[in-house]
Each structure stands twice: as C-alpha cells, then as structure tokens.
C-alpha cells in the first residue's frame, strides 16, 4: 500500500480543516492525478489490530542513588546556555540579513548582486527570510547561478516548516514541472496553503485559476475574494501619484516591429535628454525628473536624480517642477526627501498660483487631510475642481472620493463614478480599485462580479511584483533565456497575459532551455498561447490555429485550426487569420473547397492591413489561374477543349511553383518601374 508522505498528510489534513468541502475537491483531484503519490487505501482507517510485535524486555529500574540523570540544576543551566547560544545565532543571522537588505534596496545592480553574499551567509545560520531569497535566486538564476534542484530542496524544507513564500514557490515549481514532475493537484494544495498564510502571489494565482477555471471549477465569486485580498494590499502601498506603471513588453512585437516599442526608451534618446538637461533645457529637466521619480520605460526609479532635476527646473521658474517638489516633500521620497508639510505647502502654493493642476491638486490634498494647515473641505473641493478641469488625474480621483464619502459636498455616487472613470482613463490604480469596490458591492450601480474581478485583476497586476516583468525582459535581452523563461512563467501563473504570450514565444522560437524538456516545448507553448488567447490577445489566437494546422504539440486538426482563425477574424479583425481562411477555402482544408469564399477572405485581409496586400495580390493571381483551369477542365469534360494534367507534369506542388513564378514576375515589374523613374 502506497501511503502519503508525512508532509503531504499534514498539508491535506490542514487544508481539510480550513477549507471544508472545497478541500475535498482538491484531495480528490490530487488522488486522481498521476504521480501524486496518493493512494485510495491511504484514506482508509488504520487496522485496529496491527500485527503484534514481541514485547521488548524491560531493563531493571535503577536503584536509588544509581541514576545516570544529571541534577536538575545542571539541566536548567545547560538548557539556558543552549538557548542563549541560539539567540545569539539568530541575532547574528538577522544582522547579516539586514546588511544584505541595505544593498538589495540600492538602485545599483552591482550592490543588489553583492547582497546575496550576505543572504547566503545568513542562510547558513538558518535565517528563514535569507533562505527564501536564496531559494528564489537559484530558481530565477538572476543573482545566483540557476539551480532548480537546489531551489526545490530549499523551498521544500521551508514549505514544510510553514513559510507561505516557500509554499508559493513550491506550488509554482509543481505547476510548471520545474525540476520535478508536473502536478497540478500538488500545486493547488501548496497555493492554497500559501494564500491562507497571506502570500499575495498565491492569492493572485488562485484568483486567476478560479477566474479561468484552471484546475478548479470556474467561480467568479472565489476569484473576486482572492483578487480583492491582493488589491487591498496594493491599494495600501500606492501613493497619490497613481501607482507604478507595468512595463508590458511583448517579445513577439519586438521581433515583428523592431524599434516600434513605446514601452522602452532607447539609451541614446535618454542620453540626448540628459545632454539637453545639462545645457539648461527646462523641459528636458522636468521630463527626466518625472522619469526618475516614477520609474519605468527602462529607467530605474531614482529619487535623488529626480530631486536634482526638479530643483534645477524650479530654479528657472517652472511650475511643474515646483509642483513635483511639493509632491516629494508631501509624500516623502525614500532617503532623498523626508516628509515636510511646510515645504510641500510652499511649493504647491507657488505652482498653483501659476495655474498648475499638479500644484492645485497638492493644495487640495493638504486642505482635505489637514496636513500642515487647518482641515477645510470647501478649499479642498475648490482646488480639486480646478485641477480636474485641466484633466489632472489626482484631482479627478480626489473629487470622486469626496462625492463618494460626502466630504464637504452632498454624497453622490453617480458623480463619484464619473470622476473615478475619468481617473481610470489615465491609469490611476486607486481609481480602478474604487470602481472595483463599487461594482463588487453594488454601490451606486447594479452589482457585477464579472466587472469587479476584471478591475481588481487590473489593480493586482500593478503590485510591486510586476517589477519582475521588466527583469525578465532584461534577462531575455541579455541572452539569459532560461532565467527569462522561469520569470515569465511565474508571472503567467499569476495571470499576466503578456507573460503568457512571452513564455509561448520563447518556447516557439526554439530557444535552448533546460527548464522544459524538449518533448514538452510545443505542448507548453500551446498551453500558454491558449491562456493568452483566452484573455483576448489576437496573435495568440492565430498561433492556436497554426499549432492545430501544422500539428505542433497536438494532432493536426484543420477544423479546429479554422475555428481559431475564424474567431481571430470575426472578433479581432486579424488580417493573417483572414488570409489563412482564404487559403483553407481555396484548398478545401477542414472545409468545403470554395474559390469564391477564398477570394472574399483574401480581399478582407487586404482591406484590413496594408502589409497583406502583396501576399493577397499573389494569392489572387494564383486564384485567377485556378479559376481559369477549372473553366478549361469543365470545358474539356464537355469535349469543347483539350486539357492538360498539371499534376501529372509538375507534381502535386505545382501551385507553389506557380506562386514562386508569379512573385518573381511581380518583383521584376517593381524593379522595372523603379528604373523608369
């Protein structure tokens, strides 16, 4: 009989205790999953009469005065000494860890890497947080050599001891099959445990799984519960500046449209702006100040540089720079600026006097919360209104809050929704959060679980863990595809659609990887293309059609391929999908052969995208030849014309040769016309 290992039994019993009937589903799935080391017999009660063993003879009890036990005073003294040594060891480990964290929080990559020497030392002293960092560093391969086996050992040990972060990491490794056999049942158990322990990544993962029905029954309400937990944490950490921007760089788009990626700024362009700023260009100074203040687009957040640029521009009288200096002094900016309401008020006042909306909104906040001034809702409302009229997102958000809470104005949910919607159009994370809460509770509107989950998901994806998206991109650009693949796969588990498509892209490109076995490359790519397509990414939908058309990671199935192409064509107006449908109609693949429908789809593709015009022209030329051949063949059958068996002369691929010839002729025509000019 194959029994549960001790840590598995503890996990399942604990989950049963906390999750009730829902856990019965988890255990059932775990029992059915192959390779989960769970046997039905293991759930049966133990035999009340186990095989008896011969009794062990007892030794004679020691007589008085012959005991080998040391005196009680010596035992207590020894235990006290051991405890003292243990406390010293823990104190030393914490000191080493704290030194490492100072370096890890630095903006310099070299300092961040040096931090792991401290974490390794503290991990040797059994420091839990250090061991977690070391385990994930081995998993990612960013700051330590990538060693998934070692990562699994560390995370397994920590997970057994109750670390939520380690349980999340272990669940991910089982879900992705990294250094272990893939087991969605075990992944679900560890995710559940980590979520109960308060790990936001695990909560986010479960939210996405319940939202999409991955390994669990689809449930909007369960997804809402988990996404709301994560969103609450994100909202608590967001300043009034709107929250961090997530740099969602699609690897597919970078290849298809190099240089057209607006999510990143070219190093040369940044250096050009720095040159202008050094020469005294005020707009360049303000722009670089904002870039360093908020971070993003390939620039790391750096409050010190932001402060320097804003001060230079403010000295030249720029109101925007004054307003942002007010924000930095009002909210604080790391080690660069400590909160100072008096200084903040002066900067906001100077900016507002010039009609600057950032300054007006800043004054509104100070009056609304009584920061350095007497609380005055009427003044706050006045300044927020002035800022909102100029389209400033913070002013719109704060007006929404005042209408929602009835602060200084009559409570009006419709007006609150109006201003929250306006602020959400500029991407303010708290606007999404407030709208999600209203949809979840049905405040001022009909309750909508679906809309609430979509909004909470947006908020959750703006958490600090989104920084891993940029790190994964940097690893990929540096040629570390294995590290990038692990990072993107983790983000894909959290539900980031861009990460899902990037995982599929890396696998689809045939990048050498030891993270996924060769036989699993196409099936895994197919899985992630499917998840990305389900979230509305049109390229992923076309890729699903391609995989079923060519039999990549699945059996060849023209009908399913056509279904995916049709969805991409009808719902997302994808020209490639239209062209593919035209080709399938032309050749009768998965559908009835129909030259007229083929021409219709070819024409639609050309109308949808200018890039499709050349291939469509060639396809239509070929279609014209085919139409003529059909006419001649039909006439020949009636005895009117003599026909030629093209397949007999040129083989079954004659149409490919014809297209090649037509392409060459078209190229010659283009070259001739250019020469005439």
Buried (B, 14 or more C-beta within 10 A) or exposed (E): EEEBEEEBEBBBEBBBEEBEEBBEEBBEBBBEBEEBBBEEEBEEEEEEEEEEEEEEEEEEEEEEEEEEEEEEEEEEEEEEEEEEEEEEEEEBBBEBBEBBBEBBEEBEEEEBBBBBBBBBBBBEBBBBBBBBBBBBBBBBBBBBEBBBEBBBBBBBBBBBEEBBBBBBBBBBBBBBBBBBEBBBBBBBBBBBBBBBBEBBBBBBBBBBBBBBEBBBEEBBEBBBBBBBBBBBBBBEEBEBBBBBBBBBBBBBBBEEEEEEBEBBBEEEEBEEBBEBBEEEBBEBBBBBBBBBBBBBBBBBBBBBBBBBBBBBBBEEEBBBBBBBBBBBBBBBBBEBBEBBBEBBBBBBBBBBEBEBBBBBBBBBBBBBEEBBBEBBBEBBBBBBBBBBEEEBBBBBBBBBBBBBEEBBBEEBBEBBBBBBEBBBEBBBBBBBBBBBBBBBEEBBBEEBBEBBBBBBBBBBBBBEBBBBBBBBBBBBEEEBBBBBBBBBBBBBBBBBBBBBBBBBBBBBEEBEBEBBEEEBBBBBBBBBBBBBBBBEBBBBBBBBBBBBBEEBBBEEBBEBBBBBBBBBBEEBBBBBBBBBBBBBBBBEBBBEEBBEBBBBBBBBBBBBBEEBEEBBBBBBBBBEBBEEBEEBBEEEEEEEEEEEEBEEEBEEEEBEEBBEEBBEEBEEEEEEEEEEE
